[in-house]
Amino acid sequence: MTYATHLINKIRINVLENHTPYDLLYKEQPDLQNLKVFGSLCFSSSLQWNRSKLDPKARKCIFLGYKTGMKGFVVFDIHNKEIFVSRNVKF
């Protein structure tokens, strides 16, 4: 983070005239399209070469968060009790 970001994050909202720090720094509203609810049910697609003919195409999972530096979601598989990162997730 830059020094300006630290200063703006410490200012009260009424001083910022009801604007968020992101608005003041970047002069635009943040994109909230990809935000998901923590703990929501999702289905992660299993890879084709890792499944047999009768295995399901998706795994029932719980959304845990985002992986920094990657385009993937951290999910918890309900049946196998494992945590993994997947890009192919339906909410």
Buried (B, 14 or more C-beta within 10 A) or exposed (E): EEEEEEEBEEEEEEEEEEEEBEBEEEEEEEEEEEEEEEEEEBBBBBEEEEEEEEEEEEBEBBBBEBEEEEEBBBBBBEEEEEEBBBEEBEE
